[in-house]
Amino acid sequence: MVSIAAEGVGVTLDARDVVRDVTVALAPGTLVGVLGPNGAGKSTLVRALLGLVPHAGRVTIDGEPRDALTRAERARRVAYLPQGQVLHWPLSVRRLVELGRLPHLAPFSRLSDADRRAIDRAMARADVAALAQRDATTLSGGERARVMLARALAVEAGALIVDEPLASLDPAHQIEGMELLRAEADAGALVVAVLHDLTLATRFCDRVLVLADGALATDGAPRHVLTPALLAEVYGITAWFGEGLVVPTGRVR
Ligand SMILES: Nc1ncnc2c1ncn2[C@@H]1O[C@H](COP(=O)(O)OP(=O)(O)OP(=O)(O)O)[C@@H](O)[C@H]1O
C-alpha cells in the first residue's frame, strides 16, 4: 500500500509557472485521473511527484519525505510509465519488460524465479505475451504502448503513475487498459493516470484532478466534478452527458 501527498507543489520552467501550488493527498486503492487540456501541466505535475523535475513544495511517499528514500526504494514503491517513450535499442519485448525488475535486483545479480513470475504476470495482463520474442523497435504504436505498460506493471509497485497510457490503443485495448488500471487499484494500488478521454475517466476513475493553466481547477469524483460548466471553462467545449458517457460536441464560442 502506497500513498503520495503533495503540498504546495509548483514548477517553474523557462520563467513560466507551469504547475502552481498543487496540494493533494492520493490514497492507496484509488484510481486517480489527471485531466486537463494540452499544456495544462499534467505531465509536469506527475514528474514533480516523482522528483524528476525541480519543484517548490513538498512531496511525501507513505508519509516520508520523498527525497529521504533512495532512488531504488522510490522505484520499488512507485512505477512510472512516461508519455510517448521512444525505443532506441533493438531489445526483445521480453527483455524490455524484464527491465521493470531492475529496482528489485542487486547490482550484477540475475533474475530470480519470483522476478520471472512477475514478468510473466505483467506480460499476460498487458496482453503482450505473444510478442515476447519480437524486436521491440518493430512494434506498432499500440503494441509498444502495451509493452511499456507491461514493463511498468512488472515492477509490482504499490503505486503506478502512467502518463497517457491509452495513446495509440484501439478501443478494445483502451477499455482493457482501463480495466487493468481499475483492477490494480481494486487490489490496493494507488494508480495515477494522465488521461484525455472524458468518458473513460468518468467510467473508471474514483477521482479526477483537473488542471487548468498549471493549477487545480477541480478535484473530486468524476460524475460530480465534470460538469458542463467545468468543461466549458477548462477545455472550452460543450459536451453531451448521458449513461456514463461524456462526449465532446463542440467548442464554446
Ligand atoms: N523543459 C521545458 N521547458 C520549458 N517549458 C516546458 C518544458 N516542459 C514542458 N514545458 C511547458 O510546460 C507546460 C506544461 O507541459 P506538460 O507537458 O506538463 O503539459 P500536459 O498537460 O502534460 O500537456 P499534453 O496534454 O499536451 O501532454 C507546456 O506549456 C509546456 O510547453
The ligand as a MOL file (V3000), in Angstrom:
LIG
                    3D

  0  0  0     0  0            999 V3000
M  V30 BEGIN CTAB
M  V30 COUNTS 31 33 0 0 0
M  V30 BEGIN ATOM
M  V30 1 N 11.5060 21.6230 -20.3710 0
M  V30 2 C 10.5870 22.5750 -20.5720 0
M  V30 3 N 10.9490 23.8590 -20.7530 0
M  V30 4 C 10.0140 24.8240 -20.9430 0
M  V30 5 N 8.6880 24.5950 -20.9410 0
M  V30 6 C 8.2850 23.3410 -20.7660 0
M  V30 7 C 9.2040 22.2560 -20.5670 0
M  V30 8 N 8.4950 21.1280 -20.4120 0
M  V30 9 C 7.1870 21.4730 -20.5100 0
M  V30 10 N 7.0710 22.8000 -20.7230 0
M  V30 11 C 5.8060 23.5540 -20.8850 0
M  V30 12 O 5.0660 23.3800 -19.6920 0
M  V30 13 C 3.6720 23.3270 -19.9890 0
M  V30 14 C 3.0740 22.0840 -19.3840 0
M  V30 15 O 3.5830 20.9450 -20.0780 0
M  V30 16 P 3.0660 19.4780 -19.7530 0
M  V30 17 O 3.8110 18.5660 -20.6430 0
M  V30 18 O 3.1400 19.2750 -18.2970 0
M  V30 19 O 1.5610 19.5900 -20.1980 0
M  V30 20 P 0.4500 18.4590 -20.3260 0
M  V30 21 O -0.7360 18.9430 -19.5770 0
M  V30 22 O 1.0070 17.1510 -19.9210 0
M  V30 23 O 0.1650 18.5210 -21.8890 0
M  V30 24 P -0.2450 17.4290 -23.0150 0
M  V30 25 O -1.6930 17.0850 -22.7840 0
M  V30 26 O -0.0680 18.2200 -24.2660 0
M  V30 27 O 0.6860 16.2710 -22.8970 0
M  V30 28 C 3.5700 23.3960 -21.5150 0
M  V30 29 O 3.2560 24.7110 -21.8950 0
M  V30 30 C 4.9470 23.0080 -21.9900 0
M  V30 31 O 5.2430 23.6260 -23.2310 0
M  V30 END ATOM
M  V30 BEGIN BOND
M  V30 1 1 1 2
M  V30 2 1 2 3
M  V30 3 2 2 7
M  V30 4 2 3 4
M  V30 5 1 4 5
M  V30 6 2 5 6
M  V30 7 1 6 7
M  V30 8 1 6 10
M  V30 9 1 7 8
M  V30 10 2 8 9
M  V30 11 1 9 10
M  V30 12 1 10 11
M  V30 13 1 11 12
M  V30 14 1 11 30
M  V30 15 1 12 13
M  V30 16 1 13 14
M  V30 17 1 13 28
M  V30 18 1 14 15
M  V30 19 1 15 16
M  V30 20 2 16 17
M  V30 21 1 16 18
M  V30 22 1 16 19
M  V30 23 1 19 20
M  V30 24 2 20 21
M  V30 25 1 20 22
M  V30 26 1 20 23
M  V30 27 1 23 24
M  V30 28 2 24 25
M  V30 29 1 24 26
M  V30 30 1 24 27
M  V30 31 1 28 29
M  V30 32 1 28 30
M  V30 33 1 30 31
M  V30 END BOND
M  V30 END CTAB
M  END
